[in-house]
């Protein structure tokens, strides 16, 4: 299996597990969007909490140049930790939510 397909499978499995976790409050659900053809993976929160509409991105990952870019991470423990546990090396993970000048100080890839 090539690297791109392996990363797609890892991301899909991790996000499916997050999508299966029910909310304990509000009328909320998680919606998983798998854009495998363009290598974008998004987990949304949708629904109603009290009288407020909720529509937000919980996680957004993208595979670019054989690296996994984390554009948005709204998880408690950090999606990067999940990727590391699935044996994705740190040099293949980019914390895209950090400005480029800050990424050099992380333990992860710069770009």
N, C-alpha and C positions, 0 to 999 in steps of 0.2 A: 504494500500500500504506500502510495507516495505521501509526502509530507502534507500537502494541501488537503487531501482527502482525510488523512488522520486528524488534522486539526479541525476540520469540519465535524467529524464524528465526535471528537472530544467536546467541542463547544455545544453541539446539539444535545449530547447526553447531560451535560452540566445544566444547561438552561431548561431542559425538560424536567429535571429534578426540582429546580426552583419554581417552575410553572405549576407543579403539582402541589405546592404548599398552599393550603387555603388561608385566607385572611380571617382573623378572629373578630373583626369588627367591620361595620359598614357593609354595604352591598357591593363589594369589590371583587374583581377577578384579575388574574394574570393572563395575558395573551402573548403567546410566543410567535414571533415572525421570523421565519427562516428564509433568508434570501440567499440560498446556496449558489445561485448562478452569479451573483455579484459579491458573494462572501460577506454579507452583512447579516448580523444576528441580533434581534432586538426582543427584549422582554418588557412589555408594557403593563401598567396597572390601569384598569378601567373600572368605572362604575360610579356609585354615589356614596358619599359619606355625609350623613345628615342631609341637608339640602344642597350640598355642594357637589358639582360634577368633578370627578377625578379622572384625569387622563395624563399619565406621565410615564416617562421612560425610566425603568428600573435598571436595566443593563443594556448597553450597546457595545457589541464587539464587531470588529472587522478584520479580515485577513488581507493584509497588503504586503507585497514583497516578501512572502513566506514568513511573516511575523503576525502575531495576534495583537491588534491594537485595542486597548480598552478605552473607549471614548466616554463611557458613562458607567459608573459602578455605584449603585445605590444599595448594595448589600451590606450586611453588618460585619461580616468577616473578611470581605474582599474577594472578588472573583479571581484575582491573580493567585491567591492561595489555592483555589480550586484547580487552576491550570497547572500550578506546580505539582500538586498532588497527582495529577494525571500525567506527570512526567514531561510537561512542556518546559524546556530550559528557559531560564531567565533571559538569556540573550535573544529569545524569540518572543518576548512579551514587551510591549511598549505601553507605558502608562500615558496614553494620549490625552488624558484629562489634565495632565501637568503641562505648563508652558515648556517649550523646547529648552530654554536655558536652565530649567530646574531638573529636567530628566537626567542630566549627567550626574546628578548627586544621588540618584536612586540606584538600586542594585539591578535595574532592568535595562533593556535596550533603549537607546536614545531615539532611534528612528528605524 
